[in-house]
């Protein structure tokens, strides 16, 4: 019984691990864009990420799909990896981080809606209320950015690119979920996606990266490691594991925590100002996620704690 309860926690813990990595992406990206162009940063992320994948395949030797599922696995991984990261890298340089956070905040909503339509997942009242509460919190954080929305061609194009990343990730989550299993291990989708996408990305940004690398101090190298090894490889693998073990809508709700971690890390690492609305928005996000996803994992723990007491009652009655 205890092992079964621990197994129920693997999914939520995997999702939290992915969110922790992704939450630091805006801070690391903003720091590194002072040294590299978006194309150069993508080349570093995918080049080093591919080397990391090769190391994992050679040492840990994770389970890979059989040959008949290999093409489908690679296609799914490349769709998520290229579709999300390339669009985001070129979109976020045209808009403020707050606007990007607001647009990325649509991911959980899109995942929940698509999961209900395509996978037939039930969108309960509790999930709907939690989504709305967390979405309001995300909007509060995003709309208190230093500058507002501008109706220029470049800015609108940047917004479209960032919004498309939400569409891509929601589509991927719903398509990939029913395909995960023994013949398509969730971690293999992330690993093979990065490995096969690297040759398409690295040639376009490798020129000039050595100049930026020569100027980096240890925080810059830490930021590169976080993006290449954490956000590019480890986080997608953890998200896929969490996605396989629960509803797609529940996995999507956890993405509301990304802007919360992003704002907190910006304050701690970049000395950015924490506005009162950020605190209120962060609290609303936590409350919304708790409303939508709190009960299942904790009910398992409560059941396990009460189970031994219930098992002892029949023997006591027989003794009487």
C-alpha positions as CSV (number, residue, x, y, z in Angstrom):
1,X,0.0,0.0,0.0
2,X,2.8,2.4,0.9
3,X,4.6,1.8,-2.4
4,X,1.3,2.3,-4.3
5,X,0.9,5.7,-2.6
6,X,4.5,6.7,-3.5
7,X,3.8,5.7,-7.1
8,X,0.8,8.1,-7.1
9,X,3.3,10.9,-6.2
10,X,5.7,10.2,-9.0
11,X,3.6,12.2,-11.5
12,X,3.1,15.3,-9.5
13,X,6.7,15.3,-8.3
14,X,7.9,14.9,-11.9
15,X,5.8,17.9,-13.0
16,X,7.1,20.0,-10.2
17,X,10.6,19.2,-11.2
18,X,9.9,20.3,-14.8
19,X,8.2,23.5,-13.6
20,X,11.2,24.3,-11.4
21,X,13.6,24.2,-14.4
22,X,11.2,26.1,-16.8
23,X,10.6,28.8,-14.2
24,X,14.2,29.9,-14.4
25,X,14.2,30.1,-18.2
26,X,13.1,33.8,-18.4
27,X,15.9,34.9,-16.0
28,X,18.6,32.8,-17.7
29,X,17.4,33.9,-21.2
30,X,17.4,37.6,-20.3
31,X,20.8,37.3,-18.8
32,X,22.3,35.6,-21.8
33,X,20.7,37.8,-24.5
34,X,23.2,40.4,-23.4
35,X,25.9,38.1,-24.9
36,X,24.2,36.2,-27.6
37,X,21.6,36.6,-30.3
38,X,18.5,34.4,-30.2
39,X,20.0,32.1,-32.9
40,X,23.3,31.8,-31.1
41,X,21.5,31.0,-27.8
42,X,19.4,28.3,-29.5
43,X,22.6,26.8,-31.0
44,X,24.2,26.6,-27.6
45,X,21.1,25.1,-26.0
46,X,20.6,22.4,-28.6
47,X,24.3,21.7,-29.2
48,X,25.1,21.2,-25.5
49,X,21.7,19.6,-25.0
50,X,22.4,17.0,-27.7
51,X,25.8,16.2,-26.1
52,X,24.1,15.7,-22.8
53,X,21.6,13.3,-24.4
54,X,24.4,11.3,-26.0
55,X,26.0,11.0,-22.5
56,X,22.7,9.8,-21.0
57,X,22.2,7.3,-23.8
58,X,25.8,6.0,-23.4
59,X,25.8,5.8,-19.6
60,X,22.3,5.4,-18.2
61,X,20.9,3.7,-21.3
62,X,17.2,4.6,-20.8
63,X,14.5,2.6,-22.5
64,X,14.0,3.5,-26.1
65,X,11.1,2.8,-28.5
66,X,11.3,-0.2,-30.9
67,X,12.2,0.5,-34.5
68,X,8.5,0.5,-35.6
69,X,7.8,3.4,-33.2
70,X,11.1,5.3,-33.7
71,X,9.9,7.7,-36.4
72,X,6.7,8.6,-34.5
73,X,8.7,9.2,-31.3
74,X,11.2,11.4,-33.1
75,X,8.5,13.4,-34.9
76,X,6.7,14.1,-31.6
77,X,9.9,15.1,-29.9
78,X,11.0,17.4,-32.7
79,X,7.5,19.0,-33.0
80,X,7.6,19.9,-29.3
81,X,11.2,20.9,-29.1
82,X,11.4,23.0,-32.3
83,X,7.9,24.3,-32.4
84,X,8.1,25.7,-28.8
85,X,11.7,26.8,-28.4
86,X,12.3,28.4,-31.8
87,X,9.1,30.4,-31.8
88,X,9.7,31.5,-28.2
89,X,13.3,32.6,-28.8
90,X,12.4,34.9,-31.7
91,X,9.1,36.0,-30.2
92,X,10.3,37.0,-26.7
93,X,13.0,39.4,-28.1
94,X,10.2,41.6,-29.6
95,X,8.0,41.8,-26.5
96,X,8.3,42.4,-22.7
97,X,8.6,39.5,-20.3
98,X,5.3,40.4,-18.7
99,X,3.4,40.2,-22.0
100,X,5.1,36.9,-22.8
101,X,4.1,35.5,-19.4
102,X,0.5,36.5,-20.0
103,X,0.5,34.8,-23.4
104,X,2.2,31.7,-22.0
105,X,-0.5,31.7,-19.3
106,X,-2.9,30.5,-21.9
107,X,-1.2,27.1,-22.2
108,X,-3.0,25.4,-19.3
109,X,-6.4,26.7,-20.6
110,X,-5.7,25.4,-24.1
111,X,-4.5,22.0,-22.8
112,X,-7.6,21.6,-20.7
113,X,-9.9,22.5,-23.5
114,X,-8.1,20.3,-26.1
115,X,-8.0,17.4,-23.6
116,X,-11.7,17.7,-23.0
117,X,-12.4,17.8,-26.8
118,X,-9.9,15.3,-28.1
119,X,-9.3,12.9,-25.1
120,X,-12.7,13.2,-23.5
121,X,-11.3,14.3,-20.2
122,X,-13.8,15.7,-17.8
123,X,-13.3,19.3,-16.9
124,X,-14.9,19.4,-13.5
125,X,-16.2,22.5,-11.7
126,X,-13.2,22.4,-9.4
127,X,-10.8,22.4,-12.3
128,X,-12.6,25.2,-14.0
129,X,-12.6,27.4,-10.9
130,X,-8.9,26.7,-10.3
131,X,-8.1,27.6,-13.9
132,X,-9.9,30.9,-13.7
133,X,-8.3,31.8,-10.3
134,X,-4.8,30.9,-11.6
135,X,-5.3,32.7,-14.9
136,X,-6.3,35.9,-13.0
137,X,-3.1,35.6,-10.9
138,X,-1.0,35.1,-14.0
139,X,-2.6,38.1,-15.7
140,X,-1.9,40.3,-12.6
141,X,1.8,39.3,-12.7
142,X,2.0,39.9,-16.5
143,X,0.1,43.2,-16.7
144,X,2.3,44.9,-14.1
145,X,5.3,44.8,-16.5
146,X,7.3,48.0,-16.8
147,X,5.9,48.9,-20.2
148,X,2.6,48.1,-21.8
149,X,1.4,46.7,-25.1
150,X,2.4,48.5,-28.2
151,X,0.6,48.3,-31.6
152,X,3.6,48.0,-33.8
153,X,4.2,45.4,-36.4
154,X,7.2,43.9,-34.7
155,X,5.5,43.8,-31.3
156,X,2.3,42.2,-32.7
157,X,4.4,39.6,-34.6
158,X,6.3,38.8,-31.4
159,X,3.0,38.3,-29.6
160,X,1.7,36.0,-32.3
161,X,4.9,33.9,-32.1
162,X,4.7,33.5,-28.3
163,X,1.0,32.7,-28.5
164,X,1.8,30.0,-31.1
165,X,4.1,28.4,-28.6
166,X,1.1,27.8,-26.3
167,X,-0.8,26.3,-29.2
168,X,2.1,24.0,-30.1
169,X,2.7,22.8,-26.5
170,X,-1.0,22.3,-25.9
171,X,-1.3,20.3,-29.1
172,X,1.7,18.2,-28.3
173,X,0.5,17.4,-24.8
174,X,-2.8,16.2,-26.1
175,X,-1.4,14.2,-29.0
176,X,1.5,12.7,-27.0
177,X,-0.4,11.6,-23.9
178,X,-2.3,8.6,-25.3
179,X,0.8,7.4,-27.1
180,X,3.0,7.1,-24.1
181,X,3.6,3.6,-22.9
182,X,6.0,0.6,-23.1
183,X,6.6,1.2,-26.9
184,X,7.0,5.0,-26.5
185,X,8.6,5.7,-23.1
186,X,7.9,9.4,-22.2
187,X,11.5,10.3,-21.5
188,X,12.6,9.0,-24.9
189,X,10.4,11.5,-26.7
190,X,12.3,14.4,-25.0
191,X,15.7,12.9,-25.5
192,X,15.3,11.9,-29.1
193,X,13.6,15.2,-29.9
194,X,16.6,17.3,-28.7
195,X,19.1,14.9,-30.3
196,X,17.5,15.0,-33.8
197,X,16.6,18.7,-33.7
198,X,20.2,19.8,-32.9
199,X,21.6,19.4,-36.4
200,X,18.8,21.6,-37.8
201,X,19.4,24.4,-35.2
202,X,23.1,24.5,-34.5
203,X,24.4,25.5,-38.0
204,X,22.2,28.7,-38.0
205,X,23.7,30.1,-34.8
206,X,27.1,28.7,-34.3
207,X,28.9,31.6,-35.9
208,X,30.1,34.2,-33.3
209,X,29.2,32.2,-30.2
210,X,32.9,31.9,-29.2
211,X,33.0,35.7,-28.7
212,X,30.1,35.6,-26.3
213,X,31.5,32.6,-24.5
214,X,34.8,34.4,-23.9
215,X,33.0,37.2,-22.0
216,X,30.9,34.9,-19.8
217,X,31.5,34.7,-16.0
218,X,30.3,31.8,-13.8
219,X,26.7,33.0,-13.6
220,X,26.6,33.0,-17.4
221,X,27.9,29.4,-17.6
222,X,25.4,28.4,-15.0
223,X,22.6,29.9,-17.0
224,X,23.8,28.0,-20.1
225,X,23.9,24.8,-18.2
226,X,20.4,25.4,-16.8
227,X,19.0,26.0,-20.3
228,X,20.8,23.3,-22.2
229,X,20.7,20.5,-19.6
230,X,17.8,21.5,-17.5
231,X,15.2,23.3,-19.6
232,X,16.0,21.5,-22.9
233,X,16.4,17.9,-21.8
234,X,15.5,17.2,-18.2
235,X,12.4,19.3,-17.9
236,X,10.6,17.9,-21.0
237,X,11.4,14.4,-19.9
238,X,10.0,15.0,-16.4
239,X,6.9,16.7,-17.9
240,X,6.3,13.7,-20.2
241,X,6.5,11.4,-17.2
242,X,4.0,13.5,-15.3
243,X,1.8,13.8,-18.3
244,X,1.7,10.0,-18.8
245,X,0.7,9.4,-15.1
246,X,-2.2,11.8,-15.0
247,X,-4.7,13.7,-17.0
248,X,-3.4,16.1,-19.6
249,X,-5.5,18.9,-18.1
250,X,-4.0,18.4,-14.6
251,X,-0.4,18.4,-16.0
252,X,-1.3,21.6,-17.8
253,X,-2.5,23.3,-14.7
254,X,1.0,23.0,-13.2
255,X,2.3,25.3,-15.9
256,X,0.6,28.2,-14.1
257,X,3.5,28.0,-11.6
258,X,6.1,28.9,-14.3
259,X,5.5,32.7,-14.2
260,X,5.4,32.6,-10.4
261,X,8.8,31.0,-10.2
262,X,10.0,33.3,-13.0
263,X,9.1,36.4,-11.1
264,X,10.5,35.1,-7.8
265,X,13.8,34.2,-9.4
266,X,14.0,37.6,-11.2
267,X,13.7,39.3,-7.8
268,X,16.2,37.1,-6.2
269,X,18.8,36.9,-9.0
270,X,18.3,40.0,-11.1
271,X,17.3,42.5,-8.3
272,X,14.1,43.3,-10.0
273,X,11.4,45.1,-8.0
274,X,8.6,43.0,-6.5
275,X,5.3,44.8,-6.9
276,X,2.4,44.2,-4.5
277,X,0.4,42.9,-7.5
278,X,3.1,40.2,-8.0
279,X,2.5,39.0,-4.5
280,X,-1.3,38.9,-5.0
281,X,-1.0,37.3,-8.4
282,X,1.4,34.7,-7.0
283,X,-1.0,33.9,-4.2
284,X,-3.8,33.5,-6.6
285,X,-1.8,31.1,-8.8
286,X,-1.0,28.9,-5.8
287,X,-4.6,28.9,-4.7
288,X,-5.8,28.1,-8.2
289,X,-3.4,25.3,-8.7
290,X,-4.3,23.9,-5.3
291,X,-8.0,24.0,-6.1
292,X,-7.5,22.2,-9.4
293,X,-4.9,19.6,-8.5
294,X,-4.5,19.4,-4.7
295,X,-7.0,16.7,-3.7
296,X,-5.9,13.6,-5.6
297,X,-2.4,13.2,-4.3
298,X,-3.2,14.2,-0.7
299,X,-6.3,11.9,-0.6
300,X,-4.0,9.0,-1.4
301,X,-1.8,9.9,1.6
302,X,-4.7,10.3,3.9
303,X,-6.1,6.9,2.8
304,X,-2.8,5.2,3.4
305,X,-2.6,6.7,6.9
306,X,-6.1,5.6,7.8
307,X,-5.8,2.1,6.2
308,X,-3.9,0.4,9.0
309,X,-6.3,1.7,11.6
310,X,-9.3,0.3,9.6
311,X,-7.5,-3.1,9.2
312,X,-7.1,-3.4,12.9
313,X,-10.8,-3.0,13.7
314,X,-12.1,-6.5,12.5
315,X,-9.5,-8.3,14.7
316,X,-10.5,-6.3,17.7
317,X,-14.2,-7.1,17.1
318,X,-13.4,-10.9,16.8
319,X,-11.4,-10.8,20.0
320,X,-14.5,-9.5,21.9
